[in-house]
Amino acid sequence: MTAAAPEALDLDKLFAARLHAARSRPYLATALFALHTVESRQAPTMAVDRHWRCYASPAFVDRTPVEELAGVWVHEVSHLLRDHHGRSDRYAREHGATGPAEHLRMNIAADCEINDDAFGDGLARPEGAVGPGALGLPDGELMEDYLRQFRLGPRTQSMAWLDCGSGADGQEREWDLGPGGAHGLSEQEREAVRFRVARGITARPGRTSKGWRRWAQEVVHPPQPWRELLGAAVRSAAPGSGASEDYTYGRPSRRSAGVPGVVLPSLRRRPPRVSVVIDTSGSVDDTELGSALLEVAAISRALGGRRDLVSVLPCDAAARVVHPLCHAEGIPLLGGGGTDLRTGFTQALRARPRPDVLVILTDGQTPWPDTRPPCRTVVGLFPRGYGNRSWDEDDPDHVPDTPPAWARVVDIGSAPAVG
């Protein structure tokens, strides 16, 4: 005979499993206890929504051992901490990924990101948990990476039952209580939980997995949108009132109304002049030099297309010729030797009129000026996957100086173009 379905959700068993999960992964305890449990006979197993509700099937809880339920708790809360619903929303918009098949693929990819290092060390692997190995994919990658590497097919036929809820793939379910339902967390509360977990991991990483440490670092120190920050720095460097302003008749002064028959000019702020020093030393490859010219074009857009206000100075151990941006297409990015951008600082500041902003595009393998330049300085660092290692073959243990505190330092990466 088939066992009768349980009449009610066994909360004692479910909460015992959550306590086991918190003891096995103490850095996740804040998030685990922030989840509100909702009984659901429509959910096939356990699932979460983006408002931090956990839907549990009474039949699933009844047939699953406590040790495996603990792993399911950790798995489900991981979807929410890693913002899989928000990331799935973005992926769907960017790739036109709609329909049940695509959302199943997102759920599988999100599971692969979590399950590659979630279990063991006191936490049992739940039956049927999907990992990258089942798809012939490597461990340690993100959901978006896995989505590029597989399609639904023979390998995924056994995964069709997966349903971790809207908190995993962004697609609302019929059992979701929605934003107006009871016991959901507000956006501010969700971010507070996420930040508290991340701070706990970064403060005491201990035996925390590499995936969780990477996640925590991005939450505590989120990637900076390089071009937005660059645009803000350029715009904020516009000269203030006084001698650096000029008069224009293009927009008559409001005082003209008090002087009939006379048109008075108004004051206009002059846009800043920007000097870009590009590191052309041997440690900077051709791809990065091409990226540097793209950033120069972004700077011009931040100035409303005023190419005459931007100059470019290639520099390795010696500063080259300063080129106006209006001739940017023919700028020779000469170099290939050692790196000493101090000469670039010196030559850029000799220009007349002097720049209001210095932008330094470099890999960071350079000495820096001892004194602060008399203008705003932004340092854009080319990404380095290997960390801050030296390119000095004579001294492989050498660690280059970090940019000085007076410079605004950002990583050059993909971001929206400057407005």
C-alpha positions as a Markdown table, in Angstrom:
| # | Residue | x | y | z |
|---|---|---|---|---|
| 1 | Met | 0.0 | 0.0 | 0.0 |
| 2 | Thr | 1.1 | 3.6 | -0.7 |
| 3 | Ala | 1.8 | 5.6 | 2.4 |
| 4 | Ala | -0.8 | 8.2 | 3.1 |
| 5 | Ala | 0.2 | 11.8 | 2.6 |
| 6 | Pro | 0.9 | 13.7 | 5.9 |
| 7 | Glu | -1.9 | 15.9 | 7.1 |
| 8 | Ala | 0.3 | 18.7 | 8.1 |
| 9 | Leu | 3.9 | 20.0 | 7.7 |
| 10 | Asp | 6.2 | 18.5 | 10.3 |
| 11 | Leu | 7.6 | 21.7 | 11.6 |
| 12 | Asp | 9.6 | 20.0 | 14.4 |
| 13 | Lys | 11.5 | 18.0 | 11.8 |
| 14 | Leu | 12.0 | 20.9 | 9.5 |
| 15 | Phe | 13.3 | 23.2 | 12.2 |
| 16 | Ala | 15.6 | 20.5 | 13.6 |
| 17 | Ala | 17.1 | 20.3 | 10.1 |
| 18 | Arg | 17.5 | 24.1 | 10.0 |
| 19 | Leu | 19.3 | 24.0 | 13.3 |
| 20 | His | 21.6 | 21.3 | 12.0 |
| 21 | Ala | 22.3 | 23.5 | 8.9 |
| 22 | Ala | 23.1 | 26.5 | 11.1 |
| 23 | Arg | 25.5 | 24.4 | 13.2 |
| 24 | Ser | 27.2 | 23.0 | 10.1 |
| 25 | Arg | 27.4 | 26.4 | 8.3 |
| 26 | Pro | 27.3 | 29.0 | 11.2 |
| 27 | Tyr | 28.2 | 31.9 | 8.8 |
| 28 | Leu | 24.7 | 31.3 | 7.2 |
| 29 | Ala | 22.8 | 31.2 | 10.4 |
| 30 | Thr | 21.5 | 34.8 | 10.1 |
| 31 | Ala | 20.1 | 34.1 | 6.7 |
| 32 | Leu | 18.7 | 30.6 | 7.6 |
| 33 | Phe | 16.7 | 32.1 | 10.5 |
| 34 | Ala | 15.5 | 35.1 | 8.5 |
| 35 | Leu | 13.5 | 32.7 | 6.2 |
| 36 | His | 9.8 | 32.4 | 7.0 |
| 37 | Thr | 8.4 | 28.9 | 6.5 |
| 38 | Val | 5.2 | 28.4 | 4.5 |
| 39 | Glu | 3.4 | 25.1 | 4.1 |
| 40 | Ser | 2.7 | 24.4 | 0.4 |
| 41 | Arg | 1.3 | 21.2 | -1.1 |
| 42 | Gln | 1.9 | 22.7 | -4.6 |
| 43 | Ala | 5.6 | 23.0 | -4.1 |
| 44 | Pro | 7.2 | 19.7 | -5.2 |
| 45 | Thr | 10.0 | 19.8 | -2.6 |
| 46 | Met | 11.3 | 23.0 | -0.9 |
| 47 | Ala | 11.4 | 26.4 | -2.7 |
| 48 | Val | 12.0 | 30.1 | -2.0 |
| 49 | Asp | 10.6 | 33.3 | -3.4 |
| 50 | Arg | 12.4 | 36.6 | -3.7 |
| 51 | His | 10.8 | 37.9 | -0.5 |
| 52 | Trp | 12.6 | 35.3 | 1.7 |
| 53 | Arg | 9.7 | 32.9 | 2.2 |
| 54 | Cys | 10.5 | 29.2 | 2.1 |
| 55 | Tyr | 7.7 | 26.9 | 0.8 |
| 56 | Ala | 7.9 | 23.3 | 2.1 |
| 57 | Ser | 6.0 | 20.3 | 0.8 |
| 58 | Pro | 4.7 | 18.2 | 3.8 |
| 59 | Ala | 5.2 | 15.0 | 1.8 |
| 60 | Phe | 8.8 | 16.0 | 0.9 |
| 61 | Val | 9.7 | 16.8 | 4.5 |
| 62 | Asp | 8.1 | 13.6 | 5.7 |
| 63 | Arg | 10.2 | 11.3 | 3.4 |
| 64 | Thr | 13.5 | 13.2 | 3.6 |
| 65 | Pro | 16.0 | 12.5 | 6.4 |
| 66 | Val | 16.9 | 15.4 | 8.7 |
| 67 | Glu | 20.5 | 15.4 | 7.6 |
| 68 | Glu | 19.5 | 15.9 | 3.9 |
| 69 | Leu | 16.9 | 18.5 | 4.8 |
| 70 | Ala | 19.7 | 20.5 | 6.4 |
| 71 | Gly | 21.4 | 20.5 | 3.0 |
| 72 | Val | 18.2 | 21.6 | 1.3 |
| 73 | Trp | 17.9 | 24.5 | 3.7 |
| 74 | Val | 21.5 | 25.6 | 2.9 |
| 75 | His | 20.8 | 25.2 | -0.8 |
| 76 | Glu | 17.6 | 27.3 | -0.8 |
| 77 | Val | 19.0 | 30.1 | 1.2 |
| 78 | Ser | 22.0 | 30.2 | -1.0 |
| 79 | His | 19.8 | 31.1 | -4.0 |
| 80 | Leu | 18.6 | 34.2 | -2.1 |
| 81 | Leu | 21.9 | 35.3 | -0.8 |
| 82 | Arg | 23.5 | 35.1 | -4.2 |
| 83 | Asp | 20.6 | 37.0 | -5.8 |
| 84 | His | 19.8 | 34.3 | -8.4 |
| 85 | His | 16.3 | 35.7 | -8.9 |
| 86 | Gly | 17.7 | 39.2 | -9.8 |
| 87 | Arg | 20.5 | 37.8 | -11.9 |
| 88 | Ser | 18.0 | 35.5 | -13.7 |
| 89 | Asp | 15.8 | 38.6 | -14.4 |
| 90 | Arg | 18.8 | 40.3 | -16.0 |
| 91 | Tyr | 19.8 | 37.3 | -18.0 |
| 92 | Ala | 16.2 | 36.9 | -19.3 |
| 93 | Arg | 16.0 | 40.5 | -20.4 |
| 94 | Glu | 19.4 | 40.5 | -22.1 |
| 95 | His | 19.0 | 37.2 | -23.9 |
| 96 | Gly | 15.2 | 37.1 | -24.5 |
| 97 | Ala | 15.1 | 33.9 | -22.4 |
| 98 | Thr | 11.4 | 33.3 | -21.7 |
| 99 | Gly | 9.3 | 30.2 | -21.1 |
| 100 | Pro | 9.5 | 27.2 | -18.8 |
| 101 | Ala | 12.5 | 25.6 | -20.6 |
| 102 | Glu | 14.7 | 28.7 | -20.2 |
| 103 | His | 13.7 | 29.1 | -16.5 |
| 104 | Leu | 14.5 | 25.4 | -15.9 |
| 105 | Arg | 17.9 | 26.0 | -17.5 |
| 106 | Met | 18.5 | 29.0 | -15.2 |
| 107 | Asn | 17.5 | 26.9 | -12.2 |
| 108 | Ile | 20.0 | 24.2 | -13.2 |
| 109 | Ala | 22.8 | 26.7 | -13.8 |
| 110 | Ala | 22.1 | 28.4 | -10.4 |
| 111 | Asp | 22.2 | 24.9 | -8.7 |
| 112 | Cys | 25.5 | 24.2 | -10.3 |
| 113 | Glu | 26.9 | 27.5 | -8.9 |
| 114 | Ile | 25.8 | 26.5 | -5.4 |
| 115 | Asn | 26.3 | 22.7 | -5.3 |
| 116 | Asp | 29.9 | 22.5 | -6.4 |
| 117 | Asp | 31.1 | 23.2 | -2.9 |
| 118 | Ala | 28.0 | 23.3 | -0.7 |
| 119 | Phe | 28.1 | 19.9 | 0.9 |
| 120 | Gly | 30.5 | 17.8 | 3.0 |
| 121 | Asp | 32.1 | 18.8 | 6.3 |
| 122 | Gly | 29.1 | 18.0 | 8.4 |
| 123 | Leu | 26.4 | 18.7 | 5.7 |
| 124 | Ala | 24.9 | 15.8 | 3.8 |
| 125 | Arg | 24.3 | 16.1 | 0.0 |
| 126 | Pro | 20.5 | 15.8 | -0.7 |
| 127 | Glu | 19.4 | 13.1 | -3.0 |
| 128 | Gly | 19.3 | 14.4 | -6.6 |
| 129 | Ala | 21.3 | 17.5 | -6.0 |
| 130 | Val | 22.6 | 18.7 | -9.3 |
| 131 | Gly | 26.3 | 19.8 | -9.7 |
| 132 | Pro | 28.4 | 20.9 | -12.6 |
| 133 | Gly | 29.9 | 17.4 | -13.0 |
| 134 | Ala | 26.5 | 16.0 | -14.1 |
| 135 | Leu | 26.8 | 18.2 | -17.1 |
| 136 | Gly | 30.5 | 17.6 | -17.7 |
| 137 | Leu | 31.3 | 21.2 | -16.6 |
| 138 | Pro | 34.0 | 22.4 | -14.3 |
| 139 | Asp | 33.4 | 23.5 | -10.7 |
| 140 | Gly | 33.9 | 27.0 | -9.4 |
| 141 | Glu | 32.0 | 29.0 | -12.0 |
| 142 | Leu | 29.0 | 31.3 | -11.8 |
| 143 | Met | 25.4 | 30.8 | -13.0 |
| 144 | Glu | 26.0 | 33.0 | -16.0 |
| 145 | Asp | 29.1 | 31.0 | -17.0 |
| 146 | Tyr | 27.2 | 27.7 | -16.9 |
| 147 | Leu | 24.3 | 29.1 | -18.9 |
| 148 | Arg | 26.7 | 29.7 | -21.8 |
| 149 | Gln | 28.0 | 26.2 | -21.7 |
| 150 | Phe | 24.9 | 23.9 | -21.8 |
| 151 | Arg | 21.5 | 23.4 | -23.4 |
| 152 | Leu | 18.6 | 21.2 | -22.4 |
| 153 | Gly | 19.1 | 17.7 | -23.8 |
| 154 | Pro | 19.8 | 14.1 | -22.8 |
| 155 | Arg | 22.1 | 15.1 | -19.9 |
| 156 | Thr | 19.3 | 17.2 | -18.3 |
| 157 | Gln | 16.3 | 14.9 | -18.8 |
| 158 | Ser | 16.6 | 13.6 | -15.2 |
| 159 | Met | 16.6 | 17.2 | -13.9 |
| 160 | Ala | 13.2 | 18.2 | -15.2 |
| 161 | Trp | 11.7 | 17.9 | -11.7 |
| 162 | Leu | 13.9 | 20.8 | -10.4 |
| 163 | Asp | 11.9 | 23.7 | -9.0 |
| 164 | Cys | 13.6 | 25.9 | -6.4 |
| 165 | Gly | 11.0 | 28.6 | -6.9 |
| 166 | Ser | 11.0 | 32.2 | -8.0 |
| 167 | Gly | 13.9 | 32.9 | -5.7 |
| 168 | Ala | 16.1 | 30.8 | -8.0 |
| 169 | Asp | 15.0 | 31.8 | -11.5 |
| 170 | Gly | 12.9 | 35.0 | -11.1 |
| 171 | Gln | 9.7 | 33.4 | -12.4 |
| 172 | Glu | 6.7 | 33.7 | -10.0 |
| 173 | Arg | 4.9 | 30.4 | -9.1 |
| 174 | Glu | 1.2 | 30.0 | -8.5 |
| 175 | Trp | 2.0 | 29.3 | -4.8 |
| 176 | Asp | 3.9 | 32.5 | -4.3 |
| 177 | Leu | 2.4 | 34.9 | -1.8 |
| 178 | Gly | 3.8 | 37.9 | -3.7 |
| 179 | Pro | 5.1 | 41.2 | -2.5 |
| 180 | Gly | 1.9 | 42.0 | -0.5 |
| 181 | Gly | 1.8 | 38.6 | 1.3 |
| 182 | Ala | 2.5 | 38.1 | 4.9 |
| 183 | His | 6.0 | 37.6 | 6.4 |
| 184 | Gly | 8.0 | 38.8 | 3.4 |
| 185 | Leu | 11.2 | 40.8 | 3.9 |
| 186 | Ser | 11.5 | 44.3 | 2.5 |
| 187 | Glu | 14.3 | 45.1 | 0.1 |
| 188 | Gln | 16.2 | 46.9 | 2.9 |
| 189 | Glu | 15.8 | 43.9 | 5.2 |
| 190 | Arg | 17.0 | 41.5 | 2.5 |
| 191 | Glu | 20.1 | 43.6 | 1.9 |
| 192 | Ala | 20.8 | 43.9 | 5.6 |
| 193 | Val | 20.7 | 40.1 | 6.0 |
| 194 | Arg | 22.9 | 39.7 | 2.9 |
| 195 | Phe | 25.4 | 42.2 | 4.2 |
| 196 | Arg | 25.5 | 40.8 | 7.7 |
| 197 | Val | 26.3 | 37.3 | 6.3 |
| 198 | Ala | 29.0 | 38.7 | 4.0 |
| 199 | Arg | 30.7 | 40.7 | 6.8 |
| 200 | Gly | 30.7 | 37.5 | 9.0 |
| 201 | Ile | 32.4 | 35.6 | 6.2 |
| 202 | Thr | 35.1 | 38.3 | 5.5 |
| 203 | Ala | 35.8 | 38.8 | 9.2 |
| 204 | Arg | 36.3 | 35.1 | 10.0 |
| 205 | Pro | 36.7 | 33.2 | 6.8 |
| 206 | Gly | 37.9 | 30.0 | 8.6 |
| 207 | Arg | 36.9 | 27.0 | 6.5 |
| 208 | Thr | 34.4 | 28.9 | 4.3 |
| 209 | Ser | 34.5 | 27.7 | 0.7 |
| 210 | Lys | 36.2 | 29.7 | -2.0 |
| 211 | Gly | 32.8 | 30.4 | -3.6 |
| 212 | Trp | 31.4 | 31.9 | -0.5 |
| 213 | Arg | 34.5 | 34.0 | 0.1 |
| 214 | Arg | 34.3 | 35.4 | -3.4 |
| 215 | Trp | 30.6 | 36.2 | -2.9 |
| 216 | Ala | 31.2 | 37.9 | 0.4 |
| 217 | Gln | 34.0 | 40.1 | -1.0 |
| 218 | Glu | 31.7 | 41.3 | -3.8 |
| 219 | Val | 28.9 | 42.1 | -1.3 |
| 220 | Val | 31.2 | 44.0 | 1.1 |
| 221 | His | 33.3 | 45.6 | -1.7 |
| 222 | Pro | 31.0 | 45.6 | -4.8 |
| 223 | Pro | 32.7 | 46.0 | -8.2 |
| 224 | Gln | 32.8 | 49.7 | -9.2 |
| 225 | Pro | 31.3 | 50.9 | -12.5 |
| 226 | Trp | 34.4 | 52.4 | -14.0 |
| 227 | Arg | 32.9 | 54.6 | -16.5 |
| 228 | Glu | 30.2 | 56.0 | -14.2 |
| 229 | Leu | 32.9 | 56.9 | -11.6 |
| 230 | Leu | 35.1 | 58.3 | -14.3 |
| 231 | Gly | 32.3 | 60.5 | -15.6 |
| 232 | Ala | 31.4 | 61.7 | -12.2 |
| 233 | Ala | 35.0 | 62.6 | -11.4 |
| 234 | Val | 35.4 | 64.5 | -14.7 |
| 235 | Arg | 32.1 | 66.4 | -14.2 |
| 236 | Ser | 32.9 | 67.2 | -10.6 |
| 237 | Ala | 36.2 | 68.7 | -11.6 |
| 238 | Ala | 34.6 | 71.5 | -13.5 |
| 239 | Pro | 36.1 | 74.8 | -12.2 |
| 240 | Gly | 34.1 | 76.6 | -9.6 |
| 241 | Ser | 33.1 | 80.2 | -9.5 |
| 242 | Gly | 35.5 | 83.1 | -10.1 |
| 243 | Ala | 38.3 | 83.4 | -12.6 |
| 244 | Ser | 37.7 | 80.0 | -14.2 |
| 245 | Glu | 34.2 | 81.0 | -15.4 |
| 246 | Asp | 33.4 | 82.9 | -18.6 |
| 247 | Tyr | 30.5 | 85.0 | -20.0 |
| 248 | Thr | 28.2 | 84.0 | -22.8 |
| 249 | Tyr | 25.3 | 85.7 | -24.6 |
| 250 | Gly | 23.9 | 82.3 | -25.6 |
| 251 | Arg | 21.9 | 82.4 | -22.4 |
| 252 | Pro | 21.1 | 86.0 | -21.4 |
| 253 | Ser | 21.3 | 87.0 | -17.8 |
| 254 | Arg | 18.1 | 87.1 | -15.8 |
| 255 | Arg | 19.2 | 90.7 | -14.8 |
| 256 | Ser | 18.4 | 91.8 | -18.4 |
| 257 | Ala | 14.8 | 92.1 | -17.4 |
| 258 | Gly | 15.7 | 95.0 | -15.2 |
| 259 | Val | 17.6 | 96.9 | -17.9 |
| 260 | Pro | 15.2 | 97.4 | -20.8 |
| 261 | Gly | 16.8 | 97.4 | -24.2 |
| 262 | Val | 20.1 | 95.9 | -22.9 |
| 263 | Val | 21.0 | 92.2 | -23.2 |
| 264 | Leu | 23.4 | 91.2 | -20.4 |
| 265 | Pro | 25.6 | 88.0 | -20.7 |
| 266 | Ser | 25.3 | 85.2 | -18.1 |
| 267 | Leu | 28.1 | 83.4 | -16.4 |
| 268 | Arg | 28.9 | 79.9 | -17.8 |
| 269 | Arg | 31.0 | 77.2 | -16.1 |
| 270 | Arg | 33.9 | 76.1 | -18.3 |
| 271 | Pro | 34.0 | 72.3 | -18.8 |
| 272 | Pro | 37.2 | 70.7 | -17.4 |
| 273 | Arg | 40.3 | 69.9 | -19.4 |
| 274 | Val | 41.4 | 66.3 | -19.1 |
| 275 | Ser | 44.8 | 64.9 | -19.7 |
| 276 | Val | 45.0 | 61.1 | -20.2 |
| 277 | Val | 48.3 | 59.3 | -19.5 |
| 278 | Ile | 48.3 | 55.9 | -21.0 |
| 279 | Asp | 50.8 | 53.3 | -19.8 |
| 280 | Thr | 52.5 | 51.8 | -22.9 |
| 281 | Ser | 55.2 | 49.7 | -21.0 |
| 282 | Gly | 55.9 | 46.1 | -21.9 |
| 283 | Ser | 53.6 | 44.8 | -19.2 |
| 284 | Val | 50.6 | 46.3 | -21.0 |
| 285 | Asp | 49.3 | 44.2 | -23.9 |
| 286 | Asp | 47.7 | 45.3 | -27.1 |
| 287 | Thr | 44.2 | 44.5 | -25.9 |
| 288 | Glu | 44.6 | 46.8 | -23.0 |
| 289 | Leu | 46.0 | 49.6 | -25.1 |
| 290 | Gly | 42.9 | 49.2 | -27.3 |
| 291 | Ser | 40.7 | 49.3 | -24.2 |
| 292 | Ala | 42.5 | 52.5 | -23.2 |
| 293 | Leu | 41.5 | 54.3 | -26.4 |
| 294 | Leu | 37.9 | 53.2 | -25.8 |
| 295 | Glu | 38.1 | 54.8 | -22.4 |
| 296 | Val | 39.5 | 58.0 | -23.9 |
| 297 | Ala | 36.4 | 58.1 | -26.2 |
| 298 | Ala | 34.2 | 57.6 | -23.1 |
| 299 | Ile | 35.9 | 60.6 | -21.4 |
| 300 | Ser | 35.1 | 62.7 | -24.5 |
| 301 | Arg | 31.4 | 61.7 | -24.3 |
| 302 | Ala | 31.4 | 62.7 | -20.6 |
| 303 | Leu | 32.5 | 66.2 | -21.7 |
| 304 | Gly | 29.6 | 66.4 | -24.2 |
| 305 | Gly | 31.8 | 65.5 | -27.2 |
| 306 | Arg | 34.4 | 68.3 | -26.6 |
| 307 | Arg | 37.4 | 66.5 | -28.0 |
| 308 | Asp | 39.4 | 69.7 | -27.9 |
| 309 | Leu | 39.4 | 69.5 | -24.1 |
| 310 | Val | 41.1 | 66.0 | -24.0 |
| 311 | Ser | 44.7 | 65.3 | -24.6 |
| 312 | Val | 46.5 | 61.9 | -24.6 |
| 313 | Leu | 50.0 | 61.2 | -23.5 |
| 314 | Pro | 51.6 | 57.7 | -24.1 |
| 315 | Cys | 54.2 | 56.9 | -21.4 |
| 316 | Asp | 56.4 | 54.0 | -20.3 |
| 317 | Ala | 59.7 | 55.0 | -18.6 |
| 318 | Ala | 59.7 | 58.3 | -20.6 |
| 319 | Ala | 56.8 | 60.5 | -21.5 |
| 320 | Arg | 56.1 | 60.9 | -25.2 |
| 321 | Val | 54.4 | 63.6 | -27.2 |
| 322 | Val | 51.1 | 65.1 | -26.0 |
| 323 | His | 48.4 | 64.5 | -28.6 |
| 324 | Pro | 45.1 | 66.3 | -28.8 |
| 325 | Leu | 42.1 | 64.0 | -29.0 |
| 326 | Cys | 41.0 | 65.5 | -32.3 |
| 327 | His | 43.8 | 63.4 | -33.8 |
| 328 | Ala | 43.2 | 60.4 | -31.6 |
| 329 | Glu | 42.8 | 58.0 | -34.6 |
| 330 | Gly | 46.5 | 58.5 | -35.4 |
| 331 | Ile | 47.9 | 58.5 | -31.9 |
| 332 | Pro | 51.0 | 56.2 | -31.9 |
| 333 | Leu | 51.0 | 54.4 | -28.5 |
| 334 | Leu | 54.7 | 54.0 | -28.5 |
| 335 | Gly | 56.5 | 52.3 | -25.6 |
| 336 | Gly | 57.3 | 48.7 | -24.6 |
| 337 | Gly | 60.1 | 49.4 | -22.1 |
| 338 | Gly | 60.0 | 49.8 | -18.3 |
| 339 | Thr | 57.4 | 51.8 | -16.5 |
| 340 | Asp | 57.7 | 55.1 | -14.7 |
| 341 | Leu | 54.6 | 57.2 | -15.0 |
| 342 | Arg | 56.0 | 60.0 | -12.9 |
| 343 | Thr | 57.4 | 61.5 | -16.1 |
| 344 | Gly | 53.9 | 61.3 | -17.6 |
| 345 | Phe | 52.5 | 63.3 | -14.6 |
| 346 | Thr | 55.2 | 65.9 | -15.0 |
| 347 | Gln | 54.7 | 66.4 | -18.7 |
| 348 | Ala | 50.9 | 66.5 | -18.5 |
| 349 | Leu | 51.1 | 69.2 | -15.8 |
| 350 | Arg | 53.4 | 71.3 | -18.0 |
| 351 | Ala | 50.6 | 71.8 | -20.6 |
| 352 | Arg | 49.1 | 75.2 | -20.9 |
| 353 | Pro | 46.3 | 75.6 | -20.0 |
| 354 | Arg | 46.9 | 73.1 | -17.3 |
| 355 | Pro | 44.5 | 70.2 | -17.1 |
| 356 | Asp | 41.7 | 70.1 | -14.4 |
| 357 | Val | 41.7 | 66.3 | -14.3 |
| 358 | Leu | 44.5 | 63.7 | -14.8 |
| 359 | Val | 43.4 | 60.2 | -15.8 |
| 360 | Ile | 46.0 | 57.5 | -15.6 |
| 361 | Leu | 45.3 | 54.2 | -17.4 |
| 362 | Thr | 47.8 | 51.6 | -16.2 |
| 363 | Asp | 48.4 | 48.1 | -14.9 |
| 364 | Gly | 49.8 | 49.6 | -11.7 |
| 365 | Gln | 53.4 | 48.4 | -12.2 |
| 366 | Thr | 54.9 | 51.9 | -11.7 |
| 367 | Pro | 56.3 | 54.2 | -9.0 |
| 368 | Trp | 54.1 | 57.1 | -8.2 |
| 369 | Pro | 54.7 | 60.9 | -7.5 |
| 370 | Asp | 55.6 | 61.8 | -3.9 |
| 371 | Thr | 53.4 | 64.8 | -3.9 |
| 372 | Arg | 49.7 | 65.3 | -4.8 |
| 373 | Pro | 49.2 | 66.9 | -8.3 |
| 374 | Pro | 47.4 | 70.3 | -8.2 |
| 375 | Cys | 44.3 | 68.7 | -9.9 |
| 376 | Arg | 41.9 | 65.8 | -9.5 |
| 377 | Thr | 43.5 | 62.5 | -10.3 |
| 378 | Val | 41.7 | 59.3 | -11.4 |
| 379 | Val | 43.7 | 56.0 | -11.8 |
| 380 | Gly | 42.1 | 53.3 | -13.9 |
| 381 | Leu | 43.7 | 49.9 | -13.4 |
| 382 | Phe | 43.6 | 47.3 | -16.1 |
| 383 | Pro | 42.2 | 44.0 | -14.7 |
| 384 | Arg | 44.7 | 41.5 | -13.5 |
| 385 | Gly | 43.4 | 38.0 | -12.8 |
| 386 | Tyr | 46.7 | 37.0 | -11.1 |
| 387 | Gly | 46.6 | 39.7 | -8.5 |
| 388 | Asn | 49.2 | 42.4 | -7.8 |
| 389 | Arg | 52.2 | 40.4 | -9.1 |
| 390 | Ser | 55.4 | 42.0 | -10.4 |
| 391 | Trp | 56.5 | 41.9 | -14.0 |
| 392 | Asp | 60.1 | 42.4 | -12.8 |
| 393 | Glu | 61.9 | 39.3 | -14.1 |
| 394 | Asp | 65.0 | 40.2 | -12.0 |
| 395 | Asp | 63.0 | 40.3 | -8.8 |
| 396 | Pro | 59.9 | 38.0 | -9.1 |
| 397 | Asp | 59.0 | 38.7 | -5.4 |
| 398 | His | 58.8 | 42.4 | -5.9 |
| 399 | Val | 55.4 | 43.9 | -5.1 |
| 400 | Pro | 54.7 | 47.3 | -6.8 |
| 401 | Asp | 53.6 | 50.3 | -4.9 |
| 402 | Thr | 49.8 | 50.8 | -4.7 |
| 403 | Pro | 48.4 | 54.0 | -6.1 |
| 404 | Pro | 48.6 | 56.9 | -3.6 |
| 405 | Ala | 45.7 | 57.8 | -1.3 |
| 406 | Trp | 45.1 | 61.1 | -3.1 |
| 407 | Ala | 44.1 | 59.3 | -6.3 |
| 408 | Arg | 40.6 | 58.0 | -7.0 |
| 409 | Val | 41.4 | 54.4 | -8.0 |
| 410 | Val | 38.9 | 52.2 | -9.9 |
| 411 | Asp | 39.2 | 48.9 | -11.9 |
| 412 | Ile | 38.6 | 49.3 | -15.6 |
| 413 | Gly | 35.8 | 46.9 | -16.5 |
| 414 | Ser | 32.5 | 46.5 | -18.3 |
| 415 | Ala | 30.0 | 49.2 | -17.2 |
| 416 | Pro | 27.4 | 51.5 | -18.7 |
| 417 | Ala | 28.9 | 54.3 | -20.8 |
| 418 | Val | 29.4 | 57.7 | -19.2 |
| 419 | Gly | 26.4 | 60.0 | -19.7 |
